[in-house]
Structure formats: structure tokens, C-alpha cells
């Protein structure tokens, strides 16, 4: 969960620079951020899949432990889904009118 929170915080801190057409992140900085976030999301997804397998196999612990694992799994899935949604919003093209276009018909 800490990694998801840290990655989300990193995206929030870089939002304005990432989205800016001018004066924002350079292409190589944006590419590095994209790569880091994609890698984290992939790695976290794999770890969550491993946890799902552990919960399904009921390895170790009694009913309370299994219920706790299910709760942790649900929390992680929701947090990763929110992070993925936030990242996808970063990848959307910026509409011309929102990017400060000064083209006016007149």
C-alpha cells in the first residue's frame, strides 16, 4: 500500500509539469515518469495476483487470518485501480481549448 501511495503522490506532485505544453516536464522526464509508473503498476498487479493465489489456497491461518487477507486484498485492488485511473487521465491528450489556445474566430 505504501508503494501505491508513494506513486500516487509522485503523480500528484508532477501533474502540472506533466500536463503543461510549455514550461513543464521535458519529453525524457515525462517518459521516465511514464516508465516508472507503468513498471510499478505492473509489479503491484503481479504481487496482488500472488496474494490472490495465497488467499484462494488458504495457506496458513484460521478464518480470521483469511478474512484479514481478503480485506487487505480488496484495499490493495481498490488503491491500485484508483492509481491506474489517475495515470490513465495523465495519458489523455489535452484539448486545445484547455491548453490555452488563443485561436478565436472573429
C-alpha positions as CSV (number, residue, x, y, z in Angstrom):
1,X,0.0,0.0,0.0
2,X,2.9,2.3,0.8
3,X,4.2,2.0,-2.8
4,X,0.8,2.8,-4.3
5,X,0.5,5.8,-2.0
6,X,4.0,7.0,-2.9
7,X,3.4,6.6,-6.6
8,X,0.1,8.4,-6.4
9,X,1.9,11.3,-4.5
10,X,4.6,11.4,-7.2
11,X,1.9,11.7,-9.9
12,X,0.1,14.5,-8.0
13,X,3.4,16.4,-7.4
14,X,4.2,16.2,-11.1
15,X,0.7,16.8,-12.5
16,X,1.2,20.4,-13.6
17,X,4.6,19.8,-15.2
18,X,3.3,16.6,-16.9
19,X,0.2,18.3,-18.4
20,X,1.9,21.6,-19.4
21,X,2.6,22.1,-23.0
22,X,5.2,24.7,-22.3
23,X,7.4,25.1,-19.2
24,X,6.6,21.6,-18.0
25,X,8.5,18.3,-17.9
26,X,10.8,17.6,-20.8
27,X,9.9,14.6,-23.0
28,X,12.6,12.4,-21.4
29,X,11.4,13.3,-17.9
30,X,7.8,12.6,-18.9
31,X,8.9,9.3,-20.5
32,X,10.9,8.3,-17.3
33,X,7.8,9.1,-15.2
34,X,5.6,7.0,-17.5
35,X,8.0,4.1,-17.4
36,X,8.3,4.2,-13.6
37,X,4.5,4.3,-13.1
38,X,3.8,1.6,-15.7
39,X,6.5,-0.6,-14.1
40,X,5.1,0.0,-10.6
41,X,1.6,-0.8,-11.7
42,X,2.7,-4.0,-13.4
43,X,4.7,-5.1,-10.4
44,X,2.0,-4.2,-7.9
45,X,-0.5,-6.1,-10.1
46,X,1.7,-9.2,-10.0
47,X,2.1,-9.0,-6.3
48,X,-1.7,-8.6,-5.8
49,X,-2.2,-11.7,-8.1
50,X,0.2,-13.6,-5.9
51,X,-1.8,-12.5,-2.8
52,X,-5.0,-13.6,-4.5
53,X,-3.5,-17.1,-5.0
54,X,-2.5,-17.2,-1.4
55,X,-6.0,-16.3,-0.2
56,X,-7.5,-18.8,-2.6
57,X,-5.2,-21.6,-1.4
58,X,-6.0,-20.7,2.2
59,X,-2.3,-21.3,3.2
60,X,-1.8,-20.7,6.9
61,X,-4.0,-19.1,9.5
62,X,-7.6,-19.6,10.5
63,X,-10.8,-17.9,9.4
64,X,-9.8,-14.6,10.9
65,X,-6.5,-14.5,9.0
66,X,-8.2,-15.4,5.8
67,X,-10.8,-12.6,6.3
68,X,-8.0,-10.2,7.1
69,X,-6.2,-11.2,3.9
70,X,-9.4,-10.7,1.8
71,X,-9.8,-7.2,3.3
72,X,-6.2,-6.3,2.6
73,X,-6.6,-7.7,-0.9
74,X,-9.7,-5.6,-1.5
75,X,-8.0,-2.5,-0.2
76,X,-5.0,-3.0,-2.5
77,X,-7.1,-3.7,-5.5
78,X,-9.1,-0.5,-4.9
79,X,-6.0,1.6,-4.4
80,X,-4.3,0.2,-7.5
81,X,-7.4,0.8,-9.5
82,X,-7.5,4.4,-8.4
83,X,-3.8,4.8,-9.2
84,X,-4.4,3.3,-12.7
85,X,-7.3,5.5,-13.3
86,X,-5.3,8.6,-12.3
87,X,-2.4,7.6,-14.5
88,X,-4.8,7.0,-17.5
89,X,-6.1,10.5,-17.0
90,X,-2.5,11.8,-17.4
91,X,-2.1,10.0,-20.7
92,X,-5.2,11.6,-22.2
93,X,-4.5,14.3,-24.8
94,X,-5.1,17.8,-23.6
95,X,-8.0,19.5,-25.5
96,X,-6.9,22.6,-27.5
97,X,-9.2,24.9,-25.6
98,X,-7.9,23.6,-22.2
99,X,-4.3,24.0,-23.3
100,X,-4.6,27.8,-23.5
101,X,-5.2,28.1,-27.2
102,X,-5.8,31.7,-28.2
103,X,-7.3,31.0,-31.6
104,X,-10.5,33.0,-31.8
105,X,-12.8,33.2,-34.7
106,X,-13.7,36.7,-35.3
